[in-house]
């Protein structure tokens, strides 16, 4: 049976039904997205998917609400929002529609759920306080999406709907970017694993291009690798390796004498012809050739060890 309507509630909106709409509108692009509280529209039908409204969670009837008591819970007893319910039901199909390889669907579904969907679920249910983000709380995705709601004295009778549909493509951009990044990390893993094996005991990892590598290094327990080199356009880069995504601290810094220098000044400080730039924070340097960047890498290793 063809889905003709995607039904969610009218009035003000939150991140959960907005992000649910991102998933559903990609899967059912010909369906009408209707925002209403009209009870006739909230009656289940094989042609409708009803979410964040409806007073029940019944996947067979295609109703995905979480406001009833008791609300639906994950296996670990953390609460679902409508986004979590929709992702659990339709997320795998969404990933396939995003051209994620079949072998990667389960892994990416789980990663996206834990990193992106669960925080939305917890915030929407009051199980997590926005203050955990500290001074950045106003910049979290739910806060940014919420800021797109109309101001209280907007006189337009369609203000809420207009704001919702204006926010939808923005929310779509965030979701799709996250999925593309997760898929890219999955593609990169085999390349990085092969490069680690090729590097052997060397503290320098050479990659064929810029790509995500830190999580693979951690997984492979390649703690001996201190720096990564790869081509970038016509140049080559030398990169430090952050200890985690939450810090700028690295396994090893580039030499202090290089910090903030470029061109002739960096060539003189490093003794490497072709050295072009070193960031003042000493996490990246650039040279004009592979030979030059490997020479810089060897110097950096000696100073770091």
matplotlib code that plots the C-alpha trace (Angstrom):
import matplotlib.pyplot as plt

x = [0.0, 1.3, 1.9, 0.0, 0.3, 2.9, 1.0, 2.5, 1.1, 0.5, 1.6, 5.1, 7.7, 10.7, 13.8, 12.3, 9.4, 11.4, 14.2, 11.6, 10.2, 13.7, 13.7, 10.2, 10.1, 13.1, 11.5, 8.1, 8.7, 5.3, 3.4, 1.9, 3.4, 0.4, 0.7, -2.6, -4.4, -7.6, -8.8, -9.9, -6.4, -5.0, -7.0, -4.7, -4.6, -2.4, -1.8, -0.6, 2.4, 1.5, 4.3, 4.9, 1.1, -1.7, -1.3, 0.2, 3.1, 2.0, 4.3, 1.8, -0.7, 2.1, 1.7, 4.9, 4.0, 5.9, 3.9, 1.6, 2.3, 4.1, 6.1, 8.1, 11.6, 14.8, 16.2, 18.4, 15.3, 16.2, 13.2, 12.4, 11.2, 9.4, 12.8, 14.1, 11.0, 11.1, 14.8, 14.3, 11.6, 12.7, 16.4, 17.8, 15.6, 16.7, 20.4, 19.7, 18.0, 21.1, 23.1, 25.0, 26.4, 24.4, 27.3, 27.6, 23.9, 23.8, 26.9, 26.0, 22.4, 23.8, 26.4, 23.9, 21.5, 23.9, 25.7, 22.8, 19.4, 19.7, 20.7, 17.6, 15.5, 16.9, 16.6, 13.0, 12.0, 13.8, 16.1, 19.1, 19.4, 20.6, 23.0, 25.3, 26.6, 27.6, 28.0, 27.5, 24.0, 22.5, 24.4, 23.3, 21.2, 17.9, 18.5, 19.4, 16.4, 14.2, 15.4, 13.8, 10.3, 8.3, 8.5, 5.6, 3.9, 4.1, 0.6, 0.6, -2.0, 0.5, 3.6, 4.2, 3.8, 5.9, 8.7, 8.5, 8.8, 11.6, 13.5, 13.0, 15.7, 18.2, 17.5, 17.9, 21.3, 22.5, 21.2, 22.5, 25.9, 26.2, 25.3, 27.8, 30.5, 29.8, 29.8, 33.1, 34.6, 33.6, 35.1, 38.3, 38.8, 40.2, 42.5, 43.9, 44.3, 46.3, 48.5, 49.1, 50.3, 52.6, 54.0, 55.1, 57.0, 57.4, 55.9, 54.9, 51.7, 51.4, 47.9, 46.9, 44.7, 43.2, 40.7, 39.4, 42.0, 42.1, 39.4, 41.1, 44.5, 42.8, 41.0, 44.2, 46.1, 48.7, 50.0, 53.5, 52.3, 52.9, 52.3, 50.3, 51.3, 49.2, 49.0, 46.7, 46.3, 49.8, 51.2, 51.7, 50.7, 52.2, 49.5, 49.6, 47.2, 44.7, 44.3, 40.5, 37.8, 37.4, 40.9, 43.5, 46.2, 48.2, 50.3, 53.2, 53.5, 55.4, 58.7, 58.2, 60.8, 58.5, 55.4, 53.7, 56.5, 56.1, 58.2, 61.8, 61.5, 60.3, 62.9, 65.6, 64.1, 63.6, 66.5, 64.1, 63.9, 60.3, 58.8, 55.9, 53.9, 53.5, 50.4, 51.1, 49.4, 51.8, 49.2, 49.8, 52.7, 52.8, 55.5, 55.7, 56.7, 56.5, 60.2, 60.1, 57.2, 58.8, 62.0, 59.9, 58.2, 61.5, 62.7, 59.4, 59.7, 63.3, 62.3, 59.2, 61.1]
y = [0.0, 3.4, 6.0, 9.1, 11.1, 11.7, 13.1, 15.0, 17.6, 21.2, 24.2, 24.6, 22.1, 20.3, 18.6, 15.1, 15.4, 17.6, 15.1, 12.3, 14.2, 14.2, 10.4, 9.9, 12.5, 10.9, 7.4, 8.7, 11.7, 11.7, 11.7, 14.9, 16.0, 17.2, 19.0, 18.7, 17.7, 16.8, 13.5, 12.2, 12.6, 10.8, 7.7, 4.9, 3.9, 1.8, 4.9, 7.1, 7.3, 9.2, 10.4, 12.5, 12.6, 10.0, 8.8, 5.4, 3.5, 0.8, 0.1, -2.3, 0.6, 3.0, 5.2, 6.5, 8.6, 8.8, 11.2, 8.6, 7.0, 4.7, 5.8, 3.5, 2.7, 1.3, -2.0, -0.1, 1.7, 5.1, 6.8, 7.1, 10.3, 10.1, 10.4, 7.3, 5.4, 6.4, 5.7, 2.2, 1.4, 3.2, 4.0, 1.1, 1.8, 5.4, 4.4, 2.3, 5.2, 7.3, 4.6, 3.3, -0.1, -3.0, -4.4, -1.1, -0.5, -2.2, -0.6, 2.9, 2.5, 1.8, 4.5, 7.2, 6.0, 6.3, 9.5, 11.5, 10.0, 9.1, 12.6, 14.0, 11.3, 12.2, 15.9, 15.7, 13.6, 15.7, 12.8, 15.0, 18.7, 21.0, 22.5, 19.5, 21.4, 24.3, 27.6, 25.8, 24.7, 27.4, 26.0, 22.3, 21.1, 21.0, 24.6, 25.8, 24.1, 25.4, 28.9, 28.7, 28.7, 32.0, 34.7, 34.9, 37.9, 36.8, 37.5, 35.1, 32.2, 29.9, 31.0, 27.7, 25.7, 28.1, 27.9, 24.1, 23.7, 26.3, 24.4, 21.0, 21.3, 22.6, 19.6, 17.4, 18.9, 18.0, 14.4, 13.7, 15.2, 12.9, 9.9, 10.8, 11.2, 7.9, 6.2, 7.8, 6.7, 3.1, 3.4, 4.8, 2.1, -0.6, 2.0, 3.0, -0.6, -1.4, 1.7, 0.7, -2.7, -1.1, 1.3, -1.6, -0.2, 3.3, 6.2, 7.8, 6.7, 7.6, 7.8, 8.2, 11.2, 13.1, 10.8, 9.9, 7.8, 8.4, 5.9, 3.2, 3.9, 3.5, 0.3, -1.2, -0.2, 1.5, 3.6, 3.8, 6.0, 9.7, 11.5, 11.1, 12.4, 12.6, 14.6, 17.6, 19.1, 19.8, 19.8, 17.3, 17.7, 16.4, 16.0, 15.4, 12.8, 14.1, 12.0, 12.3, 14.3, 16.3, 17.8, 19.4, 17.5, 15.3, 12.2, 14.4, 18.1, 19.4, 21.2, 24.4, 26.1, 25.7, 27.2, 29.9, 30.0, 29.7, 29.6, 30.7, 31.2, 27.6, 26.2, 27.9, 26.7, 23.1, 22.7, 21.3, 22.7, 22.9, 23.4, 25.8, 26.3, 25.2, 26.1, 28.1, 25.3, 22.8, 20.3, 20.5, 21.4, 21.6, 21.0, 21.0, 17.4, 13.9, 13.9, 17.2, 16.2, 12.9, 14.7, 17.0, 14.0, 12.3, 15.5, 15.8, 12.2, 12.8, 15.9, 14.2, 11.1]
z = [0.0, -1.0, 1.8, 0.9, 4.1, 6.8, 9.8, 12.7, 15.1, 14.3, 16.4, 17.7, 16.7, 18.2, 16.9, 17.2, 14.8, 12.5, 12.2, 11.9, 8.9, 7.3, 7.3, 6.2, 3.4, 1.8, 2.0, 0.9, -1.3, -2.9, 0.4, 1.8, 5.1, 7.2, 10.5, 12.3, 15.5, 13.7, 15.1, 11.7, 10.4, 13.5, 12.9, 11.7, 8.1, 5.9, 3.8, 6.8, 9.0, 12.2, 14.5, 17.6, 18.0, 18.2, 21.8, 21.2, 19.8, 17.4, 14.6, 12.9, 12.8, 11.7, 14.8, 16.5, 19.5, 22.8, 24.9, 26.4, 29.8, 30.0, 27.0, 24.8, 26.2, 24.7, 25.9, 28.4, 29.8, 28.2, 26.6, 23.0, 21.3, 18.0, 16.2, 18.0, 17.1, 13.5, 13.2, 14.7, 12.2, 9.1, 9.6, 7.7, 4.7, 4.9, 4.9, 1.8, 0.2, 1.0, -1.0, 2.1, 1.1, 2.4, 4.4, 6.3, 7.1, 10.5, 11.8, 10.6, 11.8, 15.3, 15.3, 14.1, 16.7, 19.6, 18.5, 17.0, 17.7, 21.4, 22.5, 20.7, 22.5, 25.9, 25.5, 24.2, 27.2, 29.8, 30.6, 29.8, 30.7, 27.9, 30.5, 30.1, 27.0, 29.2, 27.4, 24.1, 25.0, 22.8, 19.9, 20.1, 17.2, 19.1, 20.3, 16.8, 15.2, 18.0, 17.3, 13.8, 15.4, 14.8, 17.4, 19.9, 18.2, 14.6, 13.4, 10.5, 11.0, 9.2, 11.1, 12.7, 9.6, 7.5, 10.1, 10.2, 6.4, 6.3, 9.0, 7.3, 4.6, 7.2, 9.4, 6.4, 5.7, 9.2, 9.1, 5.6, 6.4, 9.5, 7.4, 4.7, 7.3, 9.0, 5.6, 4.7, 7.9, 7.1, 3.6, 5.1, 7.6, 5.3, 3.7, 7.0, 8.2, 5.1, 5.7, 9.3, 8.2, 5.6, 8.1, 10.4, 13.4, 11.8, 13.8, 10.5, 8.8, 5.1, 3.6, -0.1, 0.7, 3.7, 5.4, 8.9, 10.7, 14.5, 15.4, 13.3, 15.0, 18.4, 17.3, 15.9, 19.0, 16.8, 19.6, 18.1, 15.3, 16.1, 12.8, 9.6, 6.1, 3.0, -0.2, -0.4, -3.8, -5.1, -1.5, 1.3, 4.9, 8.2, 10.9, 14.6, 16.1, 18.7, 21.8, 21.5, 19.8, 23.0, 23.2, 21.1, 22.9, 20.6, 20.8, 19.8, 18.7, 15.8, 16.8, 18.7, 16.5, 13.5, 15.1, 12.9, 10.3, 6.5, 3.4, 3.7, 7.5, 7.9, 5.5, 7.6, 10.9, 9.8, 7.4, 4.8, 1.3, 0.3, 3.8, 3.3, 6.5, 10.1, 12.2, 15.3, 17.3, 15.9, 14.7, 10.9, 8.6, 4.8, 2.3, -1.5, -2.0, -0.5, 0.1, 1.9, 4.1, 5.0, 6.0, 8.2, 9.7, 10.6, 12.3, 14.2, 15.4, 16.6, 18.6, 20.0, 21.2]

ax = plt.figure().add_subplot(projection="3d")
ax.plot(x, y, z, "-o")
ax.set_aspect("equal")
plt.show()
